[in-house]
Amino acid sequence: MDEIFSMISEGTLKTYIEADYSLEEWKTALEHNAKPRMGKIIFKSSDP
């Protein structure tokens, strides 16, 4: 696990985020997640 954290902090481990949704949009996010995609579907915080 330390190796993964090192790669993230060094910028050598990257992932594509296809879309981000608020928690209120959870149904839309799950529908999007069920379709073929190239990146991650994530939830964003509404906190500033």
trRosetta pair geometry for C-beta under 8 A, 3 or more apart (Angstrom, degrees):
i j d omega theta_ij theta_ji phi_ij phi_ji
1 4 5.6 -50 -156 32 42 112
1 5 6.6 38 149 -15 70 103
2 5 5.7 -56 -149 39 36 110
2 6 6.2 40 152 -23 67 105
3 6 5.6 -53 -149 35 31 114
3 7 6.5 33 153 -20 64 105
4 7 5.7 -54 -150 34 32 111
4 8 6.5 32 152 -19 65 104
4 13 6.6 19 -157 -32 64 175
5 8 5.7 -52 -148 35 34 112
5 9 6.3 27 156 -13 67 107
6 9 6.0 -60 -146 41 29 105
6 10 6.0 22 157 -13 66 113
7 10 5.9 -60 -141 43 28 107
7 12 4.7 -88 -156 73 80 98
7 13 3.6 69 131 -20 113 116
8 11 7.8 35 175 -69 28 28
8 13 5.1 -51 -71 64 57 115
10 13 7.9 76 60 7 88 80
11 14 7.1 18 -173 -61 60 103
15 39 7.0 128 157 -148 82 83
15 40 5.8 49 140 -19 124 123
16 38 6.1 -17 90 124 144 91
16 39 3.6 -99 111 -104 92 113
16 40 6.9 160 91 9 52 78
17 20 6.4 15 163 -52 126 95
17 39 5.3 136 -151 160 6 129
17 40 5.0 -42 -113 63 62 96
17 41 8.0 125 -161 -90 72 20
17 42 5.8 -39 -142 6 116 121
18 32 7.8 -173 108 159 121 121
18 37 5.1 -69 -36 -179 175 122
18 38 6.2 133 -82 63 120 69
18 39 3.3 158 -40 65 85 106
18 40 6.3 171 12 58 83 34
18 41 6.1 -36 63 -72 104 66
19 29 7.5 -166 108 -121 116 77
19 32 5.9 -54 56 156 150 158
19 39 7.6 136 0 86 59 112
19 41 5.4 -1 64 -121 92 77
19 42 7.7 -180 95 31 50 63
20 41 7.7 162 -92 -165 36 50
20 42 4.9 -23 -111 74 84 89
20 43 7.0 117 -163 -136 77 10
20 44 4.5 64 162 -39 122 111
21 25 4.0 -123 -172 87 109 120
21 26 7.0 149 123 -82 132 35
21 28 6.2 178 -127 84 143 102
21 29 4.0 -134 38 -72 157 114
21 32 7.7 164 -43 29 135 141
21 41 7.1 10 1 180 111 93
21 42 7.5 171 26 91 69 42
21 43 5.8 -45 75 -110 77 61
21 44 6.9 172 74 12 23 87
22 25 5.0 90 55 8 73 101
22 43 7.1 57 -162 -159 15 80
22 44 6.0 -49 -87 63 54 89
22 46 5.9 53 -142 -69 110 102
23 26 5.9 4 -173 -53 50 103
23 43 5.8 53 -77 -164 67 128
23 46 7.1 -83 17 -20 101 111
25 28 4.6 -44 179 44 91 117
25 29 5.7 100 117 -29 87 96
26 29 5.4 -55 -145 37 34 115
26 30 6.3 33 158 -19 67 104
26 43 7.5 2 -96 -100 80 122
27 30 5.9 -54 -149 36 30 109
27 31 6.5 32 152 -18 63 106
28 31 5.7 -54 -149 36 32 113
28 32 6.3 33 153 -19 66 106
29 32 5.7 -55 -148 37 31 111
29 33 6.2 34 152 -23 64 108
29 41 5.6 147 -166 162 88 122
29 43 6.7 8 -124 -79 169 83
30 33 5.4 -51 -144 35 33 116
30 34 6.6 37 155 -25 63 103
31 34 5.9 -55 -155 28 31 112
31 35 7.3 26 151 -19 61 103
32 35 6.1 -61 -161 29 37 109
32 37 7.2 56 162 -66 81 143
32 41 5.5 150 102 -113 112 142
33 37 7.5 -68 -128 8 35 143
33 41 4.7 -117 -82 40 90 154
37 41 7.1 56 93 -44 171 102
